[in-house]
Amino acid sequence: MLLERDDSLRALAEQAARAARGNGGTVLLAGEAGIGKTTLLRAFAAQQGAACRVLWGACEPLSTARPLGPLQDIAALLDDELAALLNAGAPPPRIFAMVLDSLQHASTPSVLIFEDVHWADAATLDLIRYLGRRLPALSTLLILSLRSDEVAPDHPLARLPGDLPAAALSHIKLAPLSAAAVVMLAQRVGRDGDALYRVTAGNPFFVTEVLAESGVAGAELPVTVRDAVWARLARLDAQERWMLDLISVIPGAVERALWTALRAEDVAAAERCIARGILVRDAAGALAFRHELARQAVLAQLAPEEQRHLHAHVLALLERHAPMVHASLAQLAHHAAAAADAQRVLTLAPRAAAEAAALGAHRQAAQQLETALRFVTQAPAALAAQLYQDWAYEAGLSVRIDDAVIAARHQSIALWRGLNRGDKVGHNLRWLSRLHWYRGDGRQAEDYADAAVRELEALPASAELAMAYSVRSQLHMLHDRFELAIEWGERALALAEQVGDLETRVHALNNIGTAQLSATDSDPSGQAKLEQSLRLALAHGYHEHAARAYTNLGEHAVAFKDFARAERVLEEGIAFDRRHDLEVWIHYLVGCQAQLRLEQGGCMKPRPWRNASSR
């Protein structure tokens, strides 16, 4: 029974009808855990019938979020080619364009439901922004459910509404059941409705869990959701309890192909749990707890050793039944880490990190690598060195630049030296130069840059040496030594051309272009080089280099009062940095934007461009 939800159901139906007429949009469905968001969505989907296709995807509370999790759930239903692109690790622009194309050419209106987006990764939020801005011209409705009590002001989701067109964005906030509704439900099973309301505060899931125990004579009211769930578990047989324990360590739904491959007695126990209303089975046969709160309550009863054993069992099942059962790298790494299986973590987590980084989810990449580093003492030296190196990059890009990041670079250098890998030593010395510049230590930045060049010049010509030259160029540019910046930049370009290194080309074009624009006799060709650097960085997925190009282009436009260009570049750059978890870069561009507002408010002449703090 769906109580006190008529208005919300009607609002969803109106938005679906509007989308069917070719005027799509986004709905944010918010409320606390257990408030009935999924129940409402199921009722809405049933109400739609054949009027549209309803596709469900979800985010799960994995230790590290699954990149594009909701899209992975629905990709094969949208387009076989889209599913192939995802499996092949295609870059986000291609994936997003394919999603849009599939929706544009759909024969019927579409409703996409992304559940629990408070657990979404950066790439999923990027997809939502991409679609949200284009939905007004599509016959598609996008519904996002979220726990409002988990979205703090600094949560990435808090900024999402401001990135979507207001005219195509609706908000639905579900409230708890009223005292009258709770009393009515309680009276049907002979319970004290007033007492039930005082304990549950009208939370629908809590209410139904308590009422499910109405047959227990003399039972007292549980004081928490967990108590209510535990009371129900006490009435189950051992096989049912084991099945629930197993499923409790799997966030989200369990594919039909997985749970039906278990022993016959386990499958029978799952069927009994479905009949009891503890588990639910969706249209595709996937199995899940009726609510995430119930899963967490079951999980909380398990001792740590029991949880590790069950995670190991699930990991073995997922790998044994692949590819019949599709499990993402993030899911596999999650179970490996929870099982404390060092060798599987060291294999899976770096791959999951690389997948996340390629999709622009750099924060998730750093988290995967941090998980791997928990087991670094059991890794071979080369793998340990690479883990420290990769974590330092991803964490420095998306989280922070602190002593831990610098220490990881030094640990990587020590390990690479022991392996006689001078190229890797030079790579990390170059990055230490960059990190010390970020922290305001220009002298050490130059020392490490010089050390990187010395290390790499002792080896055959390489892309690493080309980039070391380019970093030298960058430091000269940042210290306003523009002739030297151009000289070292041209040296980097020449070597990059010789060894076929596109990344250094992108980096050096930025340095040279910025130096040419900054010089006293400003060379306008520098603008073209900066723009070329940006285009190449965007086209080839060099997220940090793109952020740097946006920064230097934006700062130059502000300094020379090219307000229209500054508005465009800074807006694009801030949006790009946020989409790709480039927290280190966002604050600088916001500062440039503040300077732009100051310049727009006065009549000052163009000021000399001093880029000592530029990237």
SEDRENMAR-284635 format. One record per residue (C-alpha): x, y, z; chain; residue number from 1. Coordinates in steps of 0.5 Angstrom, whole numbers, plus 500, padded with zeros to 3 digits. Example, Ala and Ser with C-alpha at 12.3 -4.5 7.8 and 13.67 -1.06 7.14 Angstrom:
% residues 2
> u, v, w, chain, n
> 525, 491, 516, A, 1
> 527, 498, 514, A, 2
***
This chain:
% residues 615
> u, v, w, chain, n
> 500, 500, 500, A, 1
> 503, 507, 498, A, 2
> 500, 512, 503, A, 3
> 501, 520, 503, A, 4
> 505, 519, 496, A, 5
> 499, 521, 491, A, 6
> 502, 528, 490, A, 7
> 509, 525, 489, A, 8
> 507, 520, 484, A, 9
> 502, 525, 480, A, 10
> 509, 530, 480, A, 11
> 513, 524, 477, A, 12
> 507, 522, 472, A, 13
> 507, 529, 469, A, 14
> 514, 530, 468, A, 15
> 514, 523, 464, A, 16
> 508, 526, 460, A, 17
> 512, 532, 459, A, 18
> 518, 528, 457, A, 19
> 514, 524, 452, A, 20
> 512, 530, 448, A, 21
> 519, 532, 447, A, 22
> 521, 536, 453, A, 23
> 525, 532, 457, A, 24
> 528, 534, 464, A, 25
> 531, 531, 471, A, 26
> 528, 530, 477, A, 27
> 531, 530, 484, A, 28
> 528, 525, 488, A, 29
> 530, 526, 495, A, 30
> 529, 524, 502, A, 31
> 532, 520, 508, A, 32
> 534, 513, 508, A, 33
> 528, 508, 509, A, 34
> 523, 514, 507, A, 35
> 520, 510, 501, A, 36
> 524, 513, 495, A, 37
> 524, 506, 491, A, 38
> 517, 504, 493, A, 39
> 515, 510, 490, A, 40
> 519, 509, 484, A, 41
> 516, 502, 483, A, 42
> 509, 505, 483, A, 43
> 511, 510, 478, A, 44
> 514, 505, 473, A, 45
> 508, 500, 474, A, 46
> 503, 506, 473, A, 47
> 507, 508, 466, A, 48
> 506, 501, 463, A, 49
> 507, 501, 456, A, 50
> 507, 508, 455, A, 51
> 515, 509, 456, A, 52
> 521, 504, 457, A, 53
> 524, 505, 464, A, 54
> 531, 503, 465, A, 55
> 534, 502, 472, A, 56
> 541, 503, 474, A, 57
> 544, 504, 481, A, 58
> 550, 507, 485, A, 59
> 552, 502, 491, A, 60
> 556, 503, 497, A, 61
> 562, 500, 495, A, 62
> 569, 502, 498, A, 63
> 570, 506, 492, A, 64
> 565, 508, 487, A, 65
> 564, 504, 481, A, 66
> 565, 508, 475, A, 67
> 559, 510, 471, A, 68
> 555, 505, 475, A, 69
> 548, 506, 473, A, 70
> 550, 507, 466, A, 71
> 553, 500, 466, A, 72
> 547, 497, 469, A, 73
> 543, 499, 463, A, 74
> 548, 500, 457, A, 75
> 546, 493, 454, A, 76
> 539, 495, 454, A, 77
> 540, 502, 451, A, 78
> 545, 500, 445, A, 79
> 549, 494, 444, A, 80
> 555, 498, 442, A, 81
> 554, 502, 448, A, 82
> 556, 496, 452, A, 83
> 562, 495, 448, A, 84
> 564, 502, 448, A, 85
> 564, 501, 456, A, 86
> 567, 494, 456, A, 87
> 573, 497, 452, A, 88
> 574, 503, 456, A, 89
> 572, 508, 451, A, 90
> 573, 515, 453, A, 91
> 567, 519, 456, A, 92
> 566, 523, 450, A, 93
> 565, 517, 446, A, 94
> 561, 514, 451, A, 95
> 556, 520, 453, A, 96
> 555, 521, 445, A, 97
> 553, 514, 444, A, 98
> 548, 515, 450, A, 99
> 545, 521, 447, A, 100
> 545, 518, 440, A, 101
> 541, 512, 443, A, 102
> 536, 516, 447, A, 103
> 535, 521, 441, A, 104
> 533, 515, 436, A, 105
> 529, 511, 441, A, 106
> 522, 509, 438, A, 107
> 519, 510, 445, A, 108
> 520, 515, 450, A, 109
> 525, 513, 456, A, 110
> 525, 514, 463, A, 111
> 532, 513, 466, A, 112
> 532, 512, 474, A, 113
> 539, 513, 477, A, 114
> 538, 510, 484, A, 115
> 542, 513, 490, A, 116
> 547, 518, 487, A, 117
> 549, 520, 493, A, 118
> 554, 514, 492, A, 119
> 556, 516, 485, A, 120
> 563, 517, 482, A, 121
> 565, 523, 479, A, 122
> 564, 520, 472, A, 123
> 557, 519, 473, A, 124
> 556, 526, 476, A, 125
> 559, 528, 469, A, 126
> 554, 524, 465, A, 127
> 548, 527, 469, A, 128
> 551, 534, 467, A, 129
> 552, 532, 460, A, 130
> 545, 529, 459, A, 131
> 541, 534, 464, A, 132
> 543, 540, 459, A, 133
> 540, 536, 453, A, 134
> 534, 533, 456, A, 135
> 530, 539, 454, A, 136
> 530, 537, 447, A, 137
> 529, 529, 448, A, 138
> 523, 525, 450, A, 139
> 527, 522, 456, A, 140
> 526, 523, 463, A, 141
> 532, 522, 468, A, 142
> 530, 521, 475, A, 143
> 535, 521, 481, A, 144
> 534, 519, 488, A, 145
> 538, 521, 493, A, 146
> 539, 521, 501, A, 147
> 538, 528, 503, A, 148
> 541, 527, 510, A, 149
> 548, 524, 506, A, 150
> 549, 530, 502, A, 151
> 553, 536, 506, A, 152
> 555, 542, 503, A, 153
> 561, 540, 501, A, 154
> 559, 534, 497, A, 155
> 560, 533, 490, A, 156
> 552, 532, 489, A, 157
> 551, 539, 492, A, 158
> 553, 543, 486, A, 159
> 549, 539, 481, A, 160
> 543, 543, 481, A, 161
> 547, 549, 479, A, 162
> 550, 545, 473, A, 163
> 543, 543, 470, A, 164
> 538, 548, 467, A, 165
> 533, 550, 472, A, 166
> 527, 550, 467, A, 167
> 528, 543, 466, A, 168
> 529, 541, 473, A, 169
> 524, 539, 478, A, 170
> 525, 537, 486, A, 171
> 521, 532, 490, A, 172
> 522, 531, 497, A, 173
> 519, 525, 501, A, 174
> 517, 527, 508, A, 175
> 515, 521, 513, A, 176
> 509, 518, 514, A, 177
> 504, 523, 518, A, 178
> 502, 520, 525, A, 179
> 495, 519, 523, A, 180
> 498, 514, 517, A, 181
> 502, 510, 522, A, 182
> 496, 509, 527, A, 183
> 492, 507, 521, A, 184
> 497, 502, 519, A, 185
> 498, 500, 526, A, 186
> 491, 499, 528, A, 187
> 490, 494, 522, A, 188
> 495, 489, 526, A, 189
> 492, 491, 533, A, 190
> 498, 495, 535, A, 191
> 499, 501, 539, A, 192
> 499, 507, 533, A, 193
> 501, 512, 538, A, 194
> 507, 509, 541, A, 195
> 509, 506, 534, A, 196
> 509, 513, 531, A, 197
> 514, 516, 537, A, 198
> 519, 510, 536, A, 199
> 519, 511, 528, A, 200
> 518, 518, 527, A, 201
> 514, 516, 521, A, 202
> 520, 513, 517, A, 203
> 516, 508, 512, A, 204
> 521, 502, 512, A, 205
> 522, 502, 520, A, 206
> 514, 502, 521, A, 207
> 513, 496, 516, A, 208
> 519, 492, 519, A, 209
> 516, 493, 526, A, 210
> 509, 491, 524, A, 211
> 512, 485, 520, A, 212
> 513, 482, 527, A, 213
> 506, 484, 529, A, 214
> 505, 476, 530, A, 215
> 510, 476, 536, A, 216
> 506, 476, 542, A, 217
> 508, 481, 548, A, 218
> 514, 483, 543, A, 219
> 516, 490, 545, A, 220
> 517, 496, 540, A, 221
> 524, 496, 537, A, 222
> 528, 502, 538, A, 223
> 532, 502, 532, A, 224
> 531, 500, 525, A, 225
> 537, 495, 526, A, 226
> 533, 492, 532, A, 227
> 527, 491, 528, A, 228
> 531, 487, 523, A, 229
> 534, 483, 528, A, 230
> 527, 481, 531, A, 231
> 525, 478, 524, A, 232
> 532, 475, 523, A, 233
> 531, 471, 529, A, 234
> 525, 467, 526, A, 235
> 529, 464, 520, A, 236
> 532, 458, 520, A, 237
> 540, 457, 519, A, 238
> 540, 456, 511, A, 239
> 536, 462, 511, A, 240
> 540, 466, 515, A, 241
> 547, 464, 512, A, 242
> 544, 466, 505, A, 243
> 542, 473, 508, A, 244
> 549, 473, 511, A, 245
> 552, 472, 504, A, 246
> 548, 477, 500, A, 247
> 549, 482, 506, A, 248
> 556, 483, 504, A, 249
> 554, 485, 496, A, 250
> 552, 492, 496, A, 251
> 547, 493, 491, A, 252
> 543, 487, 487, A, 253
> 546, 480, 486, A, 254
> 545, 478, 479, A, 255
> 540, 472, 477, A, 256
> 546, 468, 474, A, 257
> 550, 469, 480, A, 258
> 545, 467, 486, A, 259
> 542, 461, 482, A, 260
> 549, 458, 481, A, 261
> 549, 457, 488, A, 262
> 547, 450, 491, A, 263
> 540, 448, 491, A, 264
> 539, 449, 498, A, 265
> 542, 456, 498, A, 266
> 537, 458, 492, A, 267
> 531, 455, 496, A, 268
> 533, 459, 502, A, 269
> 533, 465, 498, A, 270
> 526, 463, 495, A, 271
> 524, 463, 502, A, 272
> 527, 470, 504, A, 273
> 523, 473, 498, A, 274
> 517, 470, 500, A, 275
> 518, 473, 507, A, 276
> 519, 480, 504, A, 277
> 526, 480, 506, A, 278
> 529, 480, 499, A, 279
> 526, 482, 493, A, 280
> 527, 480, 486, A, 281
> 527, 485, 480, A, 282
> 524, 484, 473, A, 283
> 531, 481, 471, A, 284
> 531, 476, 477, A, 285
> 537, 480, 481, A, 286
> 536, 479, 488, A, 287
> 537, 484, 493, A, 288
> 535, 486, 500, A, 289
> 528, 490, 501, A, 290
> 532, 496, 503, A, 291
> 539, 498, 504, A, 292
> 538, 499, 511, A, 293
> 536, 492, 512, A, 294
> 543, 489, 509, A, 295
> 547, 494, 513, A, 296
> 543, 491, 519, A, 297
> 545, 484, 517, A, 298
> 552, 486, 516, A, 299
> 553, 489, 523, A, 300
> 551, 482, 526, A, 301
> 557, 479, 523, A, 302
> 564, 478, 526, A, 303
> 570, 481, 522, A, 304
> 572, 474, 521, A, 305
> 566, 472, 518, A, 306
> 565, 478, 513, A, 307
> 572, 477, 511, A, 308
> 570, 469, 509, A, 309
> 564, 471, 506, A, 310
> 567, 477, 502, A, 311
> 572, 471, 499, A, 312
> 567, 467, 498, A, 313
> 563, 472, 493, A, 314
> 570, 474, 490, A, 315
> 571, 467, 488, A, 316
> 564, 466, 485, A, 317
> 564, 472, 481, A, 318
> 571, 470, 478, A, 319
> 569, 463, 477, A, 320
> 562, 465, 473, A, 321
> 565, 470, 469, A, 322
> 563, 472, 464, A, 323
> 556, 470, 465, A, 324
> 556, 474, 471, A, 325
> 558, 481, 470, A, 326
> 562, 484, 475, A, 327
> 566, 491, 475, A, 328
> 573, 492, 477, A, 329
> 571, 496, 482, A, 330
> 566, 491, 485, A, 331
> 572, 485, 485, A, 332
> 577, 490, 488, A, 333
> 572, 492, 494, A, 334
> 571, 484, 495, A, 335
> 578, 483, 495, A, 336
> 580, 488, 500, A, 337
> 574, 486, 504, A, 338
> 577, 479, 504, A, 339
> 584, 482, 506, A, 340
> 586, 478, 499, A, 341
> 593, 482, 498, A, 342
> 595, 478, 492, A, 343
> 588, 480, 489, A, 344
> 588, 487, 491, A, 345
> 595, 488, 488, A, 346
> 592, 485, 481, A, 347
> 585, 488, 481, A, 348
> 586, 495, 485, A, 349
> 591, 498, 480, A, 350
> 587, 496, 474, A, 351
> 580, 499, 477, A, 352
> 584, 505, 478, A, 353
> 586, 506, 471, A, 354
> 579, 505, 469, A, 355
> 577, 510, 474, A, 356
> 582, 515, 472, A, 357
> 581, 514, 464, A, 358
> 573, 516, 466, A, 359
> 576, 522, 469, A, 360
> 574, 519, 476, A, 361
> 581, 521, 479, A, 362
> 578, 521, 486, A, 363
> 576, 514, 486, A, 364
> 583, 512, 482, A, 365
> 586, 515, 488, A, 366
> 582, 511, 493, A, 367
> 583, 505, 489, A, 368
> 591, 506, 489, A, 369
> 590, 507, 497, A, 370
> 587, 501, 498, A, 371
> 593, 497, 494, A, 372
> 598, 501, 498, A, 373
> 595, 498, 505, A, 374
> 598, 491, 502, A, 375
> 604, 494, 499, A, 376
> 609, 490, 504, A, 377
> 607, 484, 500, A, 378
> 608, 487, 493, A, 379
> 614, 486, 489, A, 380
> 619, 492, 489, A, 381
> 617, 494, 482, A, 382
> 609, 494, 483, A, 383
> 610, 498, 490, A, 384
> 614, 503, 486, A, 385
> 609, 504, 481, A, 386
> 603, 504, 486, A, 387
> 607, 510, 490, A, 388
> 608, 513, 484, A, 389
> 601, 513, 481, A, 390
> 598, 514, 488, A, 391
> 602, 521, 489, A, 392
> 599, 523, 482, A, 393
> 592, 521, 483, A, 394
> 592, 524, 490, A, 395
> 596, 530, 488, A, 396
> 591, 531, 482, A, 397
> 584, 530, 486, A, 398
> 585, 531, 493, A, 399
> 591, 534, 496, A, 400
> 598, 536, 495, A, 401
> 601, 534, 502, A, 402
> 607, 531, 506, A, 403
> 604, 524, 504, A, 404
> 604, 525, 497, A, 405
> 611, 528, 497, A, 406
> 613, 522, 501, A, 407
> 610, 517, 496, A, 408
> 615, 520, 491, A, 409
> 621, 519, 495, A, 410
> 619, 512, 497, A, 411
> 618, 511, 489, A, 412
> 625, 514, 488, A, 413
> 628, 509, 493, A, 414
> 625, 503, 490, A, 415
> 626, 505, 483, A, 416
> 634, 506, 484, A, 417
> 634, 500, 487, A, 418
> 632, 497, 481, A, 419
> 636, 501, 477, A, 420
> 631, 505, 473, A, 421
> 634, 511, 472, A, 422
> 628, 513, 467, A, 423
> 623, 512, 473, A, 424
> 627, 516, 478, A, 425
> 628, 522, 473, A, 426
> 620, 522, 472, A, 427
> 619, 522, 480, A, 428
> 624, 527, 481, A, 429
> 621, 532, 475, A, 430
> 614, 531, 479, A, 431
> 618, 533, 486, A, 432
> 619, 539, 482, A, 433
> 612, 540, 480, A, 434
> 610, 539, 487, A, 435
> 615, 543, 491, A, 436
> 612, 549, 486, A, 437
> 605, 548, 488, A, 438
> 607, 549, 495, A, 439
> 611, 555, 494, A, 440
> 618, 553, 494, A, 441
> 621, 555, 488, A, 442
> 628, 554, 490, A, 443
> 627, 546, 491, A, 444
> 623, 546, 485, A, 445
> 628, 548, 481, A, 446
> 633, 544, 484, A, 447
> 629, 537, 483, A, 448
> 628, 540, 476, A, 449
> 635, 540, 475, A, 450
> 636, 533, 478, A, 451
> 631, 530, 473, A, 452
> 635, 533, 467, A, 453
> 641, 530, 470, A, 454
> 639, 523, 471, A, 455
> 635, 523, 464, A, 456
> 641, 526, 460, A, 457
> 645, 520, 462, A, 458
> 640, 515, 459, A, 459
> 638, 515, 451, A, 460
> 634, 520, 449, A, 461
> 627, 519, 451, A, 462
> 620, 522, 452, A, 463
> 622, 522, 460, A, 464
> 627, 527, 458, A, 465
> 623, 531, 453, A, 466
> 618, 532, 459, A, 467
> 624, 534, 464, A, 468
> 626, 539, 459, A, 469
> 619, 542, 458, A, 470
> 618, 542, 466, A, 471
> 625, 546, 466, A, 472
> 621, 551, 461, A, 473
> 615, 551, 465, A, 474
> 619, 554, 471, A, 475
> 623, 559, 467, A, 476
> 616, 561, 465, A, 477
> 613, 562, 472, A, 478
> 619, 566, 474, A, 479
> 618, 571, 468, A, 480
> 625, 568, 465, A, 481
> 621, 568, 458, A, 482
> 627, 567, 453, A, 483
> 629, 561, 457, A, 484
> 622, 559, 457, A, 485
> 622, 559, 450, A, 486
> 629, 556, 449, A, 487
> 627, 550, 453, A, 488
> 620, 549, 451, A, 489
> 623, 549, 443, A, 490
> 628, 544, 446, A, 491
> 623, 539, 449, A, 492
> 618, 540, 442, A, 493
> 624, 538, 438, A, 494
> 626, 532, 443, A, 495
> 618, 530, 443, A, 496
> 618, 530, 436, A, 497
> 624, 525, 435, A, 498
> 621, 520, 440, A, 499
> 614, 521, 438, A, 500
> 611, 524, 445, A, 501
> 605, 527, 444, A, 502
> 604, 529, 452, A, 503
> 610, 533, 452, A, 504
> 608, 537, 446, A, 505
> 602, 539, 449, A, 506
> 606, 541, 455, A, 507
> 611, 545, 452, A, 508
> 606, 548, 447, A, 509
> 603, 551, 453, A, 510
> 609, 554, 456, A, 511
> 612, 557, 450, A, 512
> 605, 560, 448, A, 513
> 604, 563, 455, A, 514
> 612, 566, 455, A, 515
> 610, 569, 448, A, 516
> 604, 572, 451, A, 517
> 607, 574, 457, A, 518
> 613, 578, 454, A, 519
> 614, 585, 454, A, 520
> 613, 585, 447, A, 521
> 608, 580, 447, A, 522
> 607, 575, 441, A, 523
> 600, 574, 439, A, 524
> 602, 567, 436, A, 525
> 602, 565, 443, A, 526
> 595, 565, 444, A, 527
> 594, 560, 438, A, 528
> 600, 555, 441, A, 529
> 596, 555, 448, A, 530
> 589, 554, 444, A, 531
> 593, 548, 441, A, 532
> 595, 545, 447, A, 533
> 588, 545, 450, A, 534
> 585, 542, 444, A, 535
> 590, 537, 444, A, 536
> 589, 535, 451, A, 537
> 582, 535, 451, A, 538
> 582, 530, 445, A, 539
> 587, 526, 448, A, 540
> 584, 525, 455, A, 541
> 590, 529, 458, A, 542
> 586, 532, 464, A, 543
> 591, 536, 468, A, 544
> 594, 539, 462, A, 545
> 587, 541, 460, A, 546
> 586, 544, 466, A, 547
> 593, 548, 466, A, 548
> 591, 551, 459, A, 549
> 585, 553, 462, A, 550
> 588, 557, 467, A, 551
> 593, 560, 463, A, 552
> 588, 562, 458, A, 553
> 584, 565, 463, A, 554
> 589, 569, 467, A, 555
> 591, 572, 460, A, 556
> 584, 574, 458, A, 557
> 583, 577, 465, A, 558
> 589, 581, 465, A, 559
> 588, 584, 458, A, 560
> 581, 585, 459, A, 561
> 578, 581, 454, A, 562
> 572, 580, 458, A, 563
> 568, 575, 453, A, 564
> 574, 571, 452, A, 565
> 575, 570, 460, A, 566
> 568, 569, 462, A, 567
> 568, 563, 457, A, 568
> 575, 560, 458, A, 569
> 574, 561, 466, A, 570
> 567, 558, 466, A, 571
> 569, 552, 461, A, 572
> 575, 551, 466, A, 573
> 572, 551, 472, A, 574
> 566, 546, 470, A, 575
> 572, 541, 467, A, 576
> 576, 541, 473, A, 577
> 570, 540, 477, A, 578
> 568, 534, 472, A, 579
> 574, 531, 473, A, 580
> 576, 531, 480, A, 581
> 581, 536, 479, A, 582
> 581, 540, 486, A, 583
> 588, 543, 486, A, 584
> 586, 547, 480, A, 585
> 579, 549, 481, A, 586
> 581, 554, 487, A, 587
> 586, 558, 482, A, 588
> 580, 559, 477, A, 589
> 575, 561, 482, A, 590
> 580, 566, 484, A, 591
> 581, 568, 477, A, 592
> 574, 569, 476, A, 593
> 574, 574, 482, A, 594
> 579, 578, 479, A, 595
> 575, 578, 473, A, 596
> 569, 581, 477, A, 597
> 574, 586, 480, A, 598
> 576, 588, 473, A, 599
> 569, 589, 470, A, 600
> 567, 593, 476, A, 601
> 572, 598, 475, A, 602
> 575, 602, 469, A, 603
> 583, 600, 470, A, 604
> 588, 599, 464, A, 605
> 590, 592, 462, A, 606
> 595, 590, 468, A, 607
> 602, 587, 466, A, 608
> 601, 580, 466, A, 609
> 605, 577, 472, A, 610
> 604, 569, 472, A, 611
> 609, 567, 478, A, 612
> 603, 564, 481, A, 613
> 600, 561, 474, A, 614
> 600, 553, 473, A, 615
***
